[in-house]
Amino acid sequence: MTSAETMQEFGRLLASGSIEVVDCSGVLGPDTPILQLPPDFAKTTPKVEIHKISEYDDDGPFFAWNWLKLGEHSGTHFDAPHHWITGRDHADGYTDTLDVQRLVAPVNVIDCSKQSAENEDFLLTADGVKEWEAQHGEINAGEWVVMRTDWDRRADSEADFLNADDTGPHSPGPTPDCIEYLLGKKIVGWGTQCIGTDAGQAGGMERPYPAHNLLHRDNCFGLASLANLDKLPAKGAILIAAPLKIKNGTGSPIRALALVPKV
């Protein structure tokens, strides 16, 4: 089968519903949970605001539209390499300069939902990834890897989603050796269902914030606040995670979509 024939067949499968499009994004609005920085930082991301311009009224009798106030890293979002200091020197590390060929790729879904329900600070290790590979198959170069925790079920409550106390936020995530192992596999990026790509307590790790520090060091991408990963197979889906083409953008809210073959 030629490439053109393959694409025609792919289009037929999409049109027929044999390939399901799964929305892996949460709703973006005033109630969307937003990452809170410690008080010693002067600025943080504001809550999302949606302001009406017109809706078939005196301000615009034939049309409806809004203007928005939001941060680049609000809701389900994409972290470009320039987001973190280790990725600042990548010329293609902004949302308007990155290689879009890398944004559409097979996705490996590592199910850690049971462990995360039992331990809110659960950490996925390199050994944990290897055990998953032994069961489901190798993670290949150029693929996405996402950690399923079902944390999106908390998204209706910012307090539950951020899950912070006097010791800081508590949420599952990867260990440094987990990210190093995945980078050795030449993945395109890593994603989670939590507020950020790192565990809530990642600041206290011996190598703090490994997802941020290591991924962006290697010009790889991060995805946060993903949703509906329980609707994806461990392997076999394609993830589309495209940020807005913001000038010198460090990230962007996204509509993450997974293409899943129906059994």
FENWOWO-V120245 format. One record per backbone hydrogen bond with DSSP energy under -0.5 kcal/mol. CO is the residue of the C=O (numbers start at 0). NH is the residue of the N-H. Records with the same first field share a line. If there is no record, write none. Layout:
CO->NH + NH
This chain:
1->5
2->6
3->7
4->8
5->9
6->10
7->11
8->12
9->13
10->14
11->15
12->16 + 17 + 18
13->16
17->19 + 261
19->21 + 259
20->22
21->23 + 257
23->226
26->28
28->31
32->74
34->36
37->40
48->68
50->66
53->64
56->59
59->55 + 56 + 62
62->55
64->52 + 53
66->50
68->48
70->73
74->76
75->253
76->223
77->79 + 251
78->221
79->82
80->83
83->86
84->87
86->89
88->90
89->92
92->81
93->96 + 97
97->99
98->101
99->102
100->103
102->104 + 240
104->238
105->143
106->108 + 236
107->109 + 145
108->110
109->111 + 147
111->115
112->116
113->117
114->118
118->121
121->172
122->124
123->174
124->128
125->129
126->130
127->131
128->132
129->133
130->134
131->134 + 135
132->136
137->139
139->142
142->187 + 188
143->107
144->190
145->109 + 147
146->148 + 192
147->111
149->152
150->153
151->154
153->156
156->160
157->161
158->162
161->169
162->169
164->167
167->164
170->199
172->123
174->178
175->179
176->180
177->181
178->182
179->183
180->184
181->184 + 186
182->185
185->141
187->220
188->144
189->222
190->146
191->225
193->224
198->201
200->203
201->204 + 208
205->207
208->212
209->213 + 214
210->214
211->215
212->216
213->217
214->219
215->218
220->189
221->78
222->191
223->76
227->230
228->231
233->108
236->106
237->258
238->104 + 240
239->256
240->242
243->245
245->95 + 248
248->94
249->79
251->77
252->243
253->255
255->23
256->239
257->21 + 259
258->237
259->19
